[in-house]
Amino acid sequence: MAPIKKSLLVANWKMNPLTLKEAERIVRSLEHGIKSLGKKDFISKIDLALCPPSLYLGKLENSPLFRWGIQNVHWETRGPFTGEVSLKMAEDAGCRYAIIGHSERRRLFGETDAVINLKLRAAFATAVSPILCVGENKEERKKDQTSVVIRKQLAQALQKVSVLSLPKLTIAYEPVWAISDMSGITSTRADSPDDIMGISILIKKILTEFYHSDVTEKVRIIYGGSVNQKNIDQFIEVKMVDGFLVGGASLTVFDFLPIIRKVYERS
Ligand code: PEP
């Protein structure tokens, strides 16, 4: 069943590949692969956002087939923040999307919901559309706290976010335990389609606690967690999912093109 909103497929390359040359090769082969599908209406059906390491942004060849995204940002525009990149800089480098609150940022770099809220609000002040990641970890899952965790993450991330900004928002549900470690083996187990649909409904419901449903309907909800060419079929038909966030499988055309094709076909 085709989704109501335009599909969004996000490639999170994390800290890969090792060289700009290799990144160029991936971009070229993806472009070639998509062109070989011969779908003239591709751009009108899918927003395909590539999120390479920020050092490569602005250096990779542009193609109308792609949007660019950044994996992390600072909320201030400029200043003494060594090692950081601002949303304005991302905007200037051609980014249309920013991943905010990825579980690796939360877990490995101590990002709190308060910091994520600052980043989200900063994104809404630019032309960059935020992709807010939420999701429970294994322990929380075991304790049946998924909905409590997601409600808390959303409530805090969306504090003081104006209703006018909401249509620009994408929420990525990424159960932490389902994300691969990119060692070549994808995660233990991806989430079941029923679970994902249930969580999408939950996210929508939580949003309507803060905003009118006319507006929350415009928020895209995507899923991420070891999506690959072997399991995409089980996720593609999930109603209320507007796309996917893909890590490991987005680094090779062999793995990513079948996912792109499937998302195109259902769009
Ligand atoms: C991610 O990092 O957001 C992700 C979904 O990764 P993977 O697809 O490798 O699990």
Residues whose N, C-alpha, C, O or C-beta is under 5 A from the ligand:
A	BS01	PEP	N12 A178 I179 S180 G224 G225 S226 V227 L245 V246 G247 G248 A249
